[in-house]
Amino acid sequence: MEDRAYLNVVGIEAIYGRSVVALRGVDIAVPRKSIVALLGPNGAGKTTVLRAISGMLPSEGGRLKSGFVELDSDKIDDRRPDQIVSAGLVQVPEGRRLFPELTIEENLRTGACQLPRGAIAAMLDEVYHWFPRLRERRRVAAGYLSGGEQQMAAIGRGLMANPKVLLLDEPSLGLAPQIVDQIFQVLPELRTKRDLTILLVEQNANKALQVADRGYIMEDGRVVLDGDRASLVGNDKVRQLYLGLSDTGQRRTFRMPAAT
């Protein structure tokens, strides 16, 4: 694994509408072929970071006020979402957003719209290798799938674009523990066997830090703590934050002190 950042987020500030500040000078470095976790409470700005990277922020009524995003040293923050996908970066959104009336295989094929026709069958076989349950259910309409099957299909659809970088937004949300285990078992294999770089937004900090090489913790639109997996797992404040209470029974925060 290389140390140089392959996906580089530098000083981004984002606003919604005219005045709602969502991100405040966020810096995130994701080395090639690494898994980096982006953690924090609801409303911290994690999904906004992913939208800013993937070019989806304007579709949600937001915009970058300052800062930039680089993929393999090329600026991508001024590109359209389809151009960013062509550059090799794909986002799997929270909530899966499958087409419920289409079959699993039809949903998977929608992720391959930029692939040569001759490459689609091979990519389908690869997705079915990672998620064998999808092969069994490939002719079933997505609306009839379980939540776990839908999440596998959403990740599979992202893989159909043959990305170099995959952004995953809350892949464990609402899933049974055994399904979460299956999905999180696949992520390190994708990193190793497909040379995939993964930025993972996840509420389940324990699961995320089991697979991540490095993590960033956000609060109120800022990165307030970062480090490698060992340093975060061993940090008492990290454990207290995700338990929700400090030793005195009060809510713990990583919020940085105001400048004097």
N, C-alpha and C positions, 0 to 999 in steps of 0.2 A: 504493500500500500504506500502510495506516495504522500509526502507531507504537504506538497504545494496544493493550494486550494484549486479545485476544479470548478466548483460553484462558489462564487465569491459575492457576498452581499455587503455593501460598504455604505454605512451612514445613511440608510434610507429613512426618510420621514414621509409618512402617508397621511392624507386627510380624506374624509368623506364629506361631500357637499362643499360648503365654503369654510367650515370652521372646526369640524370634529376631527381632532388629531388622534390617529389610531396607532401610528408608529413614530418613535422618537429616537432617531439616530441609531438604528439597529445594524450591527455588524455580525455576520455569520460566515464562517469559512468551512467549506465541506471538501475535504480531500478526495481525490479520485479513488473509486472503489472502497469507499467508507460508508458506514451508516452513522448518521448524526441525528440525535433526537432533539426536538424542540418542545420543551415542557413548560407548564405554567397553568394557572387557573383559567376558567372560562372568562373570555373578555380580555385576555392579556395581549392579544394581537397576533397569535400564532397563525391563524388562518389568513389573516391579512398579509403576513409575510409570504405565505405560499402564493397568494393571488398576485402580489407584487412581482414575484419571481416569474410566474407563468404567464404574465400579461393579462390576467383576468380581473385586475383591480378596477379598470374603467367600467367593465360590465356591471359591477356592483356599486357604482356611483362614487368610486374613489379615484385618487391619483397620487402619483409620487410628487412630493414637493421638492425633495432634494435626495442626493445619494444616487447610487447606481448598482446594477447587478451585472456580473460577468459570468459567462460560461466558457471555460477553457480560454480565458483571457480576452474574449470578445464581449463587448457590451450588448446586452439583450433587452434592457429595460425599455427601449424605445421601439421594440418590435411587436407585431401583432401576435396573438396566441398561436395561430397556425404556423407562423414563421419560427416561433420558439420551439414548437413541436418538431418542425423540420430540422432545427439545430440539434435536437436530441434530448429535449427536456419535456417530460409529460407529468401532469398532475392527476392524481386519483382523488376526486373531491370527497369531502364528508357527505354521507347520505347516499353514496353509490351512484345515484342518478342514471340508472339503467333505463332503457326503453321497455316498459312493462309488457307491451304487446308483442315484442320481438322475442325470438328464442335466444337461448344463451349464445349459440353460435352466431346468430345474426348480430347480437350485441357485440360480440368479440370482433366481428368483421368491421364494425363501424370504427374501431380503433386503428384499423389498418388502411385507412383511406389514402395515406401517403406512401404506402408500400407498393412496389411493383406487383402486378397480379400474380406472377409466378412465385412470389415469396410468401404469399398468404397462407398456403396450405402448410408450409414448414413452420410458420409461426403458430398456427393453430395447434399443430402437434406438440410444439414446445410448451404452450400454455397448458395443454392437457397433461403434459408430463408433470408440470408443477402442481396442477390441481386436478387430479384424476376424477374427482367427483363431477367436474364440469363436463368431461367426456360422456359420462353416464347420463347426464341430464341435458345434453347439448341441444336436444330438440324440444325442450320444455320452455314455455314462455317465461320470461324473467319475473313477471308478476306473480308467478306461482312458486317461486323459489323461497327457501328459508333465508333468513338474514345472513347466515354464514355463507350460503351458496351465492347470494347476491354480492357479498363483499369479495369473494374469490373471483366472481365474474368481473367486478369493477377493476380489480387489480390486473386480471388477465387482459381486459380491454386496454389498459394502459401499456401492458407488455407487448401487445400486438403492434404498437407503433415502433417497436425495436429501439427503445430509448437508451440513452447513456446515463441519464439522471431521472430518477423517479421520485416525485413528491407525493407522500402519502398523508392524507388528512384523516386522523382518527380511525384507523382501520379496525380497532377493537370495539368501537362504539355499539352497544346494544347486543353483543354477541355472547353466546354461552362460553364458559371458560375453555372447554375442550376445542372449540372452533378457534378461539383466540390462540391457543397453543399451536394449532396446525398452521395458522397464518404466520405466526412469529417464527416458526421453525423454517419456513420457506425463505424468509428475508435474508438471513446470512448465506444461504445457498445461492440465492440470486446474486448477491454481491460477489461471491467467490467464483461461481461457474459461468455467470454472464458478464462479469466485470462491471456490474451495475453500481452506480453511486446513488445512495438513498438519503433523502431528508425526510424524517418521520415526525409528524405532529401527533402527539399521543397523550391522553389523559392518564392512561395506565402507566405510571412512571416505572413501576417495578418491571413490567414486561419490556418497556422501551429500553431501560438501562441494562437488561440482560443481553440485548443484541447490539446496542449502539457502541461505537468506539469512543464517541464524545457526545456531550450534551450541552444545551443552552437552556437556561431558565428565564422566562419572561414574566414581567409584571407591568401593568399599565403602559404597554407599548414599548417597553425597554427591555434589553437584555441585562439582567441583574446578577447573573452568575453563569460561569461556564467552566468546563474542565473535562478531562478524560473520564471514562466510566468509573475507574477505581476511585478517583478523587471525589466524584459526586456520590457514589454509593457509600463512601466512608464519611461523608459530611453530615454531621448531626442536624444542621439546619435543613438539609434536603429531606431527611427522614421526617423531621418535625413538620415541614411544609406539607408533605403529602399525607401525613397522619391528620393534619388540620389543626393541631394544637401544639403549643409550646409546653415546657415543663410546668409552667404556672397556670395552664389551662386557657391561655390567651392565644388568639390567632397570631401566627408568626408570619412575618413578611420579610422579603429580601429588598424591599424598596430602599433605594439609595438615598442618603441624607441630602438635603437641599444644599446647594453651593452657598458659601458664605462670602 
